[in-house]
C-alpha cells in the first residue's frame, strides 16, 4: 500500500502529471518534455526524479541526454491496486442486477387476484 500511495502522491502534482502524460507517447528527453511547460528544464528534471523515485518512470543515457519513459511495472502496480476496487464494484453491480431480476420474476402462475 505504501508504494501505491507514493505513486499516487507523485501524480497528484499537475506538472508531474503533464510530464507523465507526455511520456505516454513514448520515450523523451528532458528538453523535449520541458517544451511548452510553464516550468524550467531543471524543474522538469526534479519532477522526473520524483516520478522515478515513485517507480513510475525509468531513464537511460543516450549520449549526453537522459531519456525517460513510463515504467510498465510501476504503472501495472497502480492498475492492479485500482483493479481491486473495480472488481469489487462490478461484483456488487452484478449482485444488485441479480437481486432485482429475482424481485421482478413473475410468480409461478398462481393468480393472486381473486
Secondary structure, 3 states (H helix, E strand, C coil): CHHHHHHHHHHHCHHHHHHHHHHCCCCEEHHHHHCCCCCCHHHHHHHHHHHHHCCCEEEEEECCEEEEEECHHHHHHHHHHHHHHHHHHHHHHHHHHHHHHHHHCCCCCCCCCC
